[in-house]
């Protein structure tokens, strides 16, 4: 009985996490504007593992045709994109300084992993509840 309750709680927790990540990805992909931004430089910060993290500094025009300079929250261990490269970003007009770059791993990978865990735990909880009946 205890295992069934624990599995049910995990099932609900994974479902909530899945819905949270789905909303974030939905907002990034469909509600925000997708615009092109230019990488003008990199912002460097020291990592806890004594390495460096590089965050691209982006320049783009907002909805009012004003230039915006923003540090992307997407950090990387290497400067994989060259300065002057144009990338697609997810631009929220209400928060123009928070402009993440669009990538498959940011948008779909967390959802995919959580969907698998949610399916497995929900299926396991249902099977165990049916055994109790």
Buried (B, 14 or more C-beta within 10 A) or exposed (E): EEEBEEBBEBBBEBBEBBEEBBEBBEEBEEEBEEBEBBBEBBEEEEEEEEEBBBBBBBEBEBEEEEEBEBBBEBBBEEEEBEEEEEBEBBBBEEEBEBBBBBEEEBBBEBBEBBBEBBBBBBEBBBEBEEEEE
